[in-house]
Every structure is written in structure tokens, then in C-alpha cells.
Amino acid sequence: MSGPDERIAPGRRKLPELPEWAGPATRLVHAGRRPDFNAGSVVPPIYATSTFRYPAENSESASGGNLYEYTRYENPTQEVAAETIRELEGGEAARVFGSGMGAISTTLLSLLRPGDEIVALESLYGGTVNLLTHLLPELGVKVRWVPTDGSPEAAMTPGTKVVYLESPTNPTLRVSDLTRWSRAARAHGAVSVVDNTFATPVNQRPIAHGIDVVVHSASKYFGGHSDLIAGAVVGPKEIVERIRATHVVLGSSLDPIASFLLARGLRTLGVRVARQSASAAAIARKLPGVPGIASAHYPGSASEDEEQIARRQMSGRGGVVAFVVAAGDDAARAFLGRLRVIQPAASLGGVESLASLPVDTSHAHLTPSARAQRGIGPGMVRLSVGLEDPEDLLRDISEALGTP
């Protein structure tokens, strides 16, 4: 047996390394594990504490570099989720946040200063559009909007400091060439940031395509059960440390119980996303033939160019489908009210299928012309496909539209 002088204080142990050959599914189950740190527990416990005892040498962060002092800064339960996400995305460092918008806003406020310019796609989540339209300009940041099919090289100026993308976009599911955007950003000394929420690292790893920073609304697929609000950022150590400094000040920290739920949800991410992607692809193929639906959108379907991009950078297309009810918004609202299996609700990525109208939810604050500019026309429905039988979901859609 080891003597007392040979024992290592639990807080000084580092996260154990997985073998280099461990694949994504293995990393989802085991990343962030540290049974020696947690009294041998296979499931990491919830460190439900706001503060940590001194002396500091007994509370060294298992990820290294910082001390456990206060949960707004670091907490072991947060680190389990962050380490899993870091390994999945292939980044150097990661942090979790109290919400997806907390992760996005903290990242941009860390990277931008008055007088700087951010290049952003027009097609983005409505909350991000709101941030870029109001708060950042009020702080002296210039926002250059670029169409989804715009040229990355032509979008850059000497003042560009950040490039911000979603791929696929919310809710139109457009796909952008991440390699091309990352090269254009790097050539101008700008940091590239991609919201990878819809794809997840199961289907797409932006860092492998040259992107610097990846952000997530972890409330969606990462949590996977519609029972938590969380966000995440992954990127180079130097940039994530800058984000950490802002994060500590702004205070969008993830509480330990939500951190535990996030880490637990991540363990089944691979099987859930694989099933949801397969079901969504099957539904997307059949929706154009359903009476009452004018068109359907799925990553890669907008054009042959986007199909080729999706083939290159995505291993799966994701679990979200968008379609247009031909009779317009009021008919789409009535359609939601007649659904029997699919639940009318905002958000996405959970085990249950959810449907919503962007005009009433994610993009409600935009004017009709601003929505149209982003491809969100009357009657558009966003469907997040869950784990139900896809045949049941198609029947639910058809019957709610009043078709056999």
C-alpha cells in the first residue's frame, strides 16, 4: 500500500488521457472521467458548492492552470462536460456557460473592441441577429452582413477582426464552405467563429476545417432532453483564456446540477444524433410530396454547390428539417395546433419532435422584410426530429395538414 507521503491530493490529479485511437463514440462515454479524483465513482458526482476550501494546493483544477475557488470561475462538474466537448470538437480548450447566448455574447465581447468590424452571415439565429444588430453597434463595433452565398474573400476589409457563421443556418439550413471562410479570415488576421449547434461535432467538426472557435447552444443536442439551458465554447487555449476572463466578469456560469445534466446528455449524443439525422433525412425526402407543403429545406438541398460542400464537411446532415406550408402563416399556426405527436414548441435537439414557426419564435423580432432577406417566408415551419418512428411523424404532419 502507498504511504501517506506517496498519496496525491485528489484535487491535484489531472484528467486521464484516453488512447489516441479512441473514436468519437468512446470519447463521448469516457471523456472527462476521473474516478481517482471522485472516490472511484464511475459517474462523476455533482459538486454542488458555490465555493472551495483553502489552502489552494488542495483545490487545484483537474484541467490545470486555475484553482477551484468559486463556482462562477470553475467547478469540477463543469469541467467534465467541457472536457467532453473539447475532445469531440478537437480543440485545445473549452468552457461551458449558462446559455448558448451567454457563450456567443461572451465570445464576441472578448474578441471585439470599439472600432472593430465583424463579418456575419445574414442567416443566423434570431438571438444572435439581435446581438449583432443592437448591442455590438452600441459598443462601437461595425457589423458587415454577408449573404449566405456571398464571397468570403470579398467580405473582408482591413478592419475585420471576427468572422461569424452558422452552418447549417437557423432555420433555413443553408450550408457554408468552412474551409474557404477560415482561409479568408486567416488571410486578414481575423478570428473565425462558427455556431455548430445544428450539426453537432457528431456530424461536423469545424476546427478540422480551419475554424478557430466553435460555439454551441448546449441546451439543444448536447443536453438532448429539453431539461437544461447551457452553452459551450471550444478553441485555442489563448483565445479561450481571453473568453474566460470575460466570462468571469459577466457571470454567465453554468450551475453544477445543469453541468451534470449536460455531461450525462453528452454520453448518448452519438446514438441520438445518428438516429435523428437518419429520420430527418428520410422525412426531408418525402415532405415535398405531401399535399399542402410548398417546399422543404435540408442541409445541402439549396443548390448543387451546397450539396457538394455538405458532402465534403458533414458526415450527417442533422436532425432539423424546415418546410413551407403553402397557405401561409395562419395555416401553419393551425397546422401546429392539429399535431398529435409532434409538440408545438421552440428549441430543438431533444428526444421529442418539436415544431415551431420562426415568425413567432426565434425570428419574431425581425421585420417581414428582414425575415424575407434571410429566406424566412410566410408559412415556414422548423421541425426538430426526435427519436419517434419517422413514419409516425410523417403521418402526423400529413393528418395535421388535412391530407390522408
Secondary structure per residue as TSV (DSSP state, phi and psi in degrees):
chain	resnum	aa	ss	phi	psi
A	1	M	-	360.0	149.8
A	2	S	-	-75.2	140.4
A	3	G	-	-78.2	165.9
A	4	P	G	-55.9	-34.6
A	5	D	G	-73.5	-13.5
A	6	E	G	-96.1	-9.4
A	7	R	-	-77.1	146.2
A	8	I	-	-102.9	130.5
A	9	A	-	-55.1	132.8
A	10	P	G	-51.5	-40.0
A	11	G	G	-68.9	-9.6
A	12	R	G	-98.3	-0.8
A	13	R	-	-77.6	144.8
A	14	K	-	-93.7	161.3
A	15	L	-	-63.4	127.7
A	16	P	-	-65.4	142.3
A	17	E	-	-84.2	138.0
A	18	L	-	-82.8	157.6
A	19	P	-	-59.7	149.2
A	20	E	T	-58.6	-30.6
A	21	W	T	-82.0	-2.4
A	22	A	-	-64.5	129.7
A	23	G	-	-85.8	176.5
A	24	P	H	-57.4	-42.3
A	25	A	H	-65.1	-38.9
A	26	T	H	-65.8	-41.1
A	27	R	H	-67.3	-34.3
A	28	L	H	-60.5	-37.6
A	29	V	H	-79.3	-36.8
A	30	H	H	-112.6	-13.7
A	31	A	T	-61.1	138.5
A	32	G	T	82.7	-1.3
A	33	R	-	-68.8	148.0
A	34	R	-	-163.0	68.7
A	35	P	T	-59.7	-30.5
A	36	D	T	-69.0	-24.8
A	37	F	T	-80.3	-22.4
A	38	N	T	-123.2	44.4
A	39	A	T	56.8	29.3
A	40	G	T	82.7	3.3
A	41	S	-	-65.9	129.0
A	42	V	S	-67.6	-38.8
A	43	V	S	-95.7	120.2
A	44	P	-	-58.1	134.5
A	45	P	-	-78.8	171.5
A	46	I	-	-90.6	118.5
A	47	Y	-	-87.9	80.7
A	48	A	-	-81.5	70.4
A	49	T	-	-138.3	144.3
A	50	S	S	-88.1	-22.7
A	51	T	B	-142.3	168.7
A	52	F	-	-130.6	148.6
A	53	R	-	-77.1	142.7
A	54	Y	S	-90.5	159.2
A	55	P	S	-74.7	156.9
A	56	A	G	-61.7	-30.4
A	57	E	G	-65.4	-13.9
A	58	N	G	-95.0	5.5
A	59	S	S	-137.9	37.8
A	60	E	B	-73.3	133.7
A	61	S	-	-60.0	134.1
A	62	A	T	-64.8	-22.5
A	63	S	T	-84.9	-7.5
A	64	G	S	87.6	150.6
A	65	G	S	95.2	-32.2
A	66	N	S	-127.4	161.8
A	67	L	B	-104.4	143.3
A	68	Y	-	-70.3	115.2
A	69	E	-	-128.1	-44.2
A	70	Y	B	-156.3	137.8
A	71	T	T	-65.6	-20.4
A	72	R	T	-64.1	-24.1
A	73	Y	T	-91.7	-61.3
A	74	E	-	-149.3	153.4
A	75	N	-	-152.3	139.8
A	76	P	H	-57.2	-33.8
A	77	T	H	-68.3	-37.3
A	78	Q	H	-60.6	-39.3
A	79	E	H	-67.3	-30.2
A	80	V	H	-61.4	-48.2
A	81	A	H	-66.0	-44.2
A	82	A	H	-61.8	-41.7
A	83	E	H	-66.6	-37.6
A	84	T	H	-63.4	-45.5
A	85	I	H	-65.3	-39.6
A	86	R	H	-59.8	-46.7
A	87	E	H	-64.9	-39.2
A	88	L	H	-64.2	-42.7
A	89	E	H	-81.9	-16.3
A	90	G	T	78.1	27.8
A	91	G	-	-96.4	175.1
A	92	E	S	-84.7	-30.9
A	93	A	E	-151.5	159.6
A	94	A	E	-152.2	155.1
A	95	R	E	-139.8	151.7
A	96	V	E	-109.5	154.4
A	97	F	E	-132.5	169.1
A	98	G	S	-73.0	-11.6
A	99	S	S	-167.3	165.3
A	100	G	H	-63.7	-42.6
A	101	M	H	-67.0	-30.2
A	102	G	H	-62.0	-41.8
A	103	A	H	-66.0	-44.3
A	104	I	H	-67.4	-50.3
A	105	S	H	-65.6	-40.1
A	106	T	H	-64.3	-40.1
A	107	T	H	-61.8	-49.7
A	108	L	H	-69.1	-37.2
A	109	L	H	-68.6	-22.7
A	110	S	H	-79.5	-28.0
A	111	L	H	-101.0	-13.0
A	112	L	-	-119.4	146.1
A	113	R	-	-129.6	161.8
A	114	P	T	-52.6	132.7
A	115	G	T	96.3	-17.1
A	116	D	-	-75.7	164.3
A	117	E	E	-122.5	139.8
A	118	I	E	-116.2	131.0
A	119	V	E	-94.3	125.6
A	120	A	E	-135.4	142.0
A	121	L	E	-65.3	146.3
A	122	E	S	-66.1	-35.7
A	123	S	S	-88.7	97.8
A	124	L	-	-139.8	165.2
A	125	Y	-	-54.5	142.0
A	126	G	H	-58.9	-37.2
A	127	G	H	-63.9	-37.5
A	128	T	H	-68.9	-40.8
A	129	V	H	-58.5	-42.6
A	130	N	H	-60.9	-44.0
A	131	L	I	-60.3	-44.1
A	132	L	I	-76.8	-25.1
A	133	T	I	-83.6	-33.0
A	134	H	I	-115.1	-66.2
A	135	L	I	-63.5	-50.9
A	136	L	H	-62.7	-44.3
A	137	P	H	-60.8	-33.9
A	138	E	H	-65.6	-22.9
A	139	L	T	-94.4	8.5
A	140	G	T	90.2	14.0
A	141	V	-	-95.3	131.9
A	142	K	E	-88.2	133.8
A	143	V	E	-111.6	123.4
A	144	R	E	-107.4	110.7
A	145	W	E	-84.6	139.3
A	146	V	E	-129.5	134.2
A	147	P	-	-59.1	154.0
A	148	T	T	-58.0	-34.4
A	149	D	T	-97.4	17.3
A	150	G	S	-72.8	163.9
A	151	S	-	-80.7	122.8
A	152	P	H	-60.1	-41.6
A	153	E	H	-65.1	-40.5
A	154	A	H	-74.1	-19.7
A	155	A	H	-75.8	-22.4
A	156	M	-	-79.9	147.4
A	157	T	-	-134.1	169.0
A	158	P	T	-58.8	-23.5
A	159	G	T	-89.9	-2.6
A	160	T	E	-69.7	121.7
A	161	K	E	-111.3	-25.8
A	162	V	E	-139.3	140.9
A	163	V	E	-115.7	128.7
A	164	Y	E	-124.0	125.5
A	165	L	E	-133.0	158.7
A	166	E	E	-122.6	140.8
A	167	S	S	-157.7	111.3
A	168	P	S	-69.4	156.5
A	169	T	-	-83.7	158.6
A	170	N	T	-106.4	120.5
A	171	P	T	-106.9	6.9
A	172	T	T	-83.0	-10.8
A	173	L	-	63.3	34.4
A	174	R	-	-77.1	151.9
A	175	V	-	-117.6	134.7
A	176	S	-	-114.7	151.7
A	177	D	-	-78.2	99.7
A	178	L	H	-66.2	-37.3
A	179	T	H	-62.4	-44.7
A	180	R	H	-65.2	-42.8
A	181	W	H	-65.5	-40.4
A	182	S	H	-65.9	-38.6
A	183	R	H	-66.3	-42.0
A	184	A	H	-64.1	-41.4
A	185	A	H	-64.4	-46.4
A	186	R	H	-63.4	-36.4
A	187	A	H	-63.7	-24.0
A	188	H	T	-106.1	10.3
A	189	G	T	71.0	22.2
A	190	A	-	-98.8	154.0
A	191	V	E	-90.3	129.2
A	192	S	E	-95.8	134.1
A	193	V	E	-128.0	131.3
A	194	V	E	-126.6	131.4
A	195	D	E	-83.7	112.4
A	196	N	-	-105.3	22.0
A	197	T	T	-59.3	-48.1
A	198	F	T	-69.4	-37.3
A	199	A	T	-80.3	-41.7
A	200	T	H	65.8	156.7
A	201	P	H	-67.2	-9.1
A	202	V	H	-65.9	-37.2
A	203	N	H	-103.5	-18.4
A	204	Q	-	-160.9	134.3
A	205	R	-	-123.6	92.0
A	206	P	G	-57.4	-34.4
A	207	I	G	-61.4	-33.2
A	208	A	G	-67.0	-16.1
A	209	H	G	-104.1	15.4
A	210	G	T	96.6	-3.5
A	211	I	-	-69.0	142.3
A	212	D	S	-79.7	-51.2
A	213	V	E	-128.2	136.9
A	214	V	E	-117.7	133.8
A	215	V	E	-118.9	154.5
A	216	H	E	-141.2	143.9
A	217	S	E	-87.4	99.8
A	218	A	T	-73.4	-6.3
A	219	S	T	-63.4	-22.2
A	220	K	T	-88.5	-110.6
A	221	Y	T	-67.0	-35.2
A	222	F	T	-59.9	-51.0
A	223	G	T	-68.7	-51.3
A	224	G	-	80.1	-2.3
A	225	H	S	-132.1	15.7
A	226	S	S	55.2	36.8
A	227	D	-	-129.4	14.7
A	228	L	-	-152.7	159.2
A	229	I	-	-117.6	125.1
A	230	A	-	-160.4	163.8
A	231	G	E	-141.8	168.7
A	232	A	E	-152.0	151.2
A	233	V	E	-133.8	137.3
A	234	V	E	-131.7	139.6
A	235	G	E	177.6	-166.3
A	236	P	-	-63.3	150.6
A	237	K	H	-56.3	-43.3
A	238	E	H	-62.5	-43.4
A	239	I	H	-71.0	-42.8
A	240	V	H	-64.4	-32.2
A	241	E	H	-67.0	-37.5
A	242	R	H	-63.6	-41.6
A	243	I	H	-65.1	-38.6
A	244	R	H	-58.7	-43.7
A	245	A	H	-59.6	-41.4
A	246	T	H	-71.4	-38.8
A	247	H	H	-57.8	-44.9
A	248	V	H	-62.1	-37.5
A	249	V	H	-72.6	-45.4
A	250	L	H	-75.9	-28.5
A	251	G	T	81.0	20.3
A	252	S	-	-82.2	62.2
A	253	S	-	-88.8	153.1
A	254	L	-	-94.3	126.4
A	255	D	-	-71.6	157.4
A	256	P	H	-59.0	-37.4
A	257	I	H	-68.1	-43.8
A	258	A	H	-64.0	-35.6
A	259	S	H	-61.5	-40.9
A	260	F	H	-63.6	-45.0
A	261	L	H	-61.9	-38.6
A	262	L	H	-63.7	-48.5
A	263	A	H	-61.3	-38.8
A	264	R	H	-66.5	-43.0
A	265	G	H	-62.0	-36.8
A	266	L	H	-62.1	-28.3
A	267	R	T	-63.1	-27.8
A	268	T	T	-107.2	11.4
A	269	L	H	-57.0	-45.0
A	270	G	H	-59.7	-49.0
A	271	V	H	-71.0	-36.5
A	272	R	H	-64.9	-50.1
A	273	V	H	-65.4	-37.2
A	274	A	H	-60.9	-44.9
A	275	R	H	-68.0	-44.1
A	276	Q	H	-65.2	-38.9
A	277	S	H	-65.5	-43.3
A	278	A	H	-64.3	-42.9
A	279	S	H	-66.3	-43.3
A	280	A	H	-63.2	-40.4
A	281	A	H	-62.7	-41.2
A	282	A	H	-65.7	-41.4
A	283	I	H	-66.9	-43.0
A	284	A	H	-60.5	-35.2
A	285	R	H	-67.7	-31.9
A	286	K	H	-94.4	-20.6
A	287	L	G	-59.6	-40.0
A	288	P	G	-58.7	-21.7
A	289	G	G	-91.2	0.4
A	290	V	S	-83.9	123.4
A	291	P	T	-56.2	136.5
A	292	G	T	98.1	-11.8
A	293	I	E	-103.5	123.2
A	294	A	E	-81.5	-36.0
A	295	S	E	-162.4	161.8
A	296	A	E	-132.9	149.2
A	297	H	E	-126.2	134.8
A	298	Y	-	-150.4	147.0
A	299	P	T	-51.6	125.1
A	300	G	T	96.7	-10.8
A	301	S	-	-83.8	-11.6
A	302	A	S	-69.3	-32.2
A	303	S	-	-165.3	166.6
A	304	E	H	-65.5	-36.5
A	305	D	H	-59.8	-45.2
A	306	E	H	-68.3	-33.3
A	307	E	H	-61.5	-41.7
A	308	Q	H	-66.8	-39.7
A	309	I	H	-62.7	-46.0
A	310	A	H	-61.2	-39.2
A	311	R	H	-63.4	-37.3
A	312	R	H	-72.6	-39.9
A	313	Q	H	-113.2	-2.0
A	314	M	-	-124.4	133.8
A	315	S	S	-88.3	-16.7
A	316	G	S	-153.1	160.0
A	317	R	-	-97.6	-5.0
A	318	G	-	98.7	174.1
A	319	G	S	-105.3	16.9
A	320	V	E	-113.8	135.2
A	321	V	E	-126.8	142.5
A	322	A	E	-120.0	144.7
A	323	F	E	-147.3	161.9
A	324	V	E	-113.5	120.6
A	325	V	E	-75.5	121.1
A	326	A	T	-58.3	-32.3
A	327	A	T	-83.4	-0.4
A	328	G	-	102.7	-171.6
A	329	D	H	-63.1	-45.7
A	330	D	H	-63.0	-40.3
A	331	A	H	-65.8	-35.9
A	332	A	H	-67.2	-39.0
A	333	R	H	-64.2	-42.0
A	334	A	H	-64.2	-37.1
A	335	F	H	-59.7	-45.1
A	336	L	H	-59.3	-38.9
A	337	G	H	-69.3	-17.7
A	338	R	H	-97.8	-5.1
A	339	L	-	-66.1	142.3
A	340	R	S	-112.9	-26.5
A	341	V	S	-108.7	-52.2
A	342	I	S	-69.3	133.0
A	343	Q	E	-95.6	132.3
A	344	P	E	-76.6	108.2
A	345	A	-	-164.1	155.9
A	346	A	S	-76.1	175.4
A	347	S	-	78.9	-178.1
A	348	L	-	-166.1	172.7
A	349	G	-	86.7	0.9
A	350	G	S	-87.4	176.1
A	351	V	S	-71.3	-19.8
A	352	E	S	-99.4	146.2
A	353	S	-	-77.2	135.5
A	354	L	E	-127.9	143.0
A	355	A	E	-129.4	141.4
A	356	S	E	-149.6	162.4
A	357	L	-	-102.3	116.5
A	358	P	T	-54.4	-30.8
A	359	V	T	-64.0	-25.3
A	360	D	T	-103.8	-9.7
A	361	T	T	-127.3	-96.4
A	362	S	T	-62.4	-28.8
A	363	H	T	-123.5	27.3
A	364	A	T	-65.8	-28.8
A	365	H	T	-79.4	-8.1
A	366	L	S	-85.0	153.1
A	367	T	-	-73.7	159.5
A	368	P	H	-54.7	-39.0
A	369	S	H	-68.6	-37.8
A	370	A	H	-66.4	-37.1
A	371	R	H	-66.7	-44.4
A	372	A	H	-60.8	-38.4
A	373	Q	H	-60.5	-28.5
A	374	R	T	-97.4	10.1
A	375	G	T	83.1	12.9
A	376	I	-	-101.1	96.4
A	377	G	-	-98.1	177.8
A	378	P	T	-59.4	139.7
A	379	G	T	84.2	4.9
A	380	M	E	-74.3	132.7
A	381	V	E	-120.7	134.2
A	382	R	E	-103.6	123.5
A	383	L	E	-112.7	119.7
A	384	S	E	-95.9	114.3
A	385	V	-	-82.7	128.3
A	386	G	-	-95.8	-145.3
A	387	L	S	-103.6	9.3
A	388	E	S	-69.5	169.7
A	389	D	-	-64.7	127.1
A	390	P	H	-61.5	-29.6
A	391	E	H	-64.2	-36.8
A	392	D	H	-66.0	-39.6
A	393	L	H	-66.1	-42.2
A	394	L	H	-63.4	-40.4
A	395	R	H	-65.8	-40.2
A	396	D	H	-60.0	-43.6
A	397	I	H	-63.6	-47.1
A	398	S	H	-62.2	-46.1
A	399	E	H	-66.6	-36.4
A	400	A	H	-68.8	-25.8
A	401	L	T	-82.5	-5.1
A	402	G	T	84.3	23.2
A	403	T	-	-116.3	152.8
A	404	P	-	-69.9	360.0
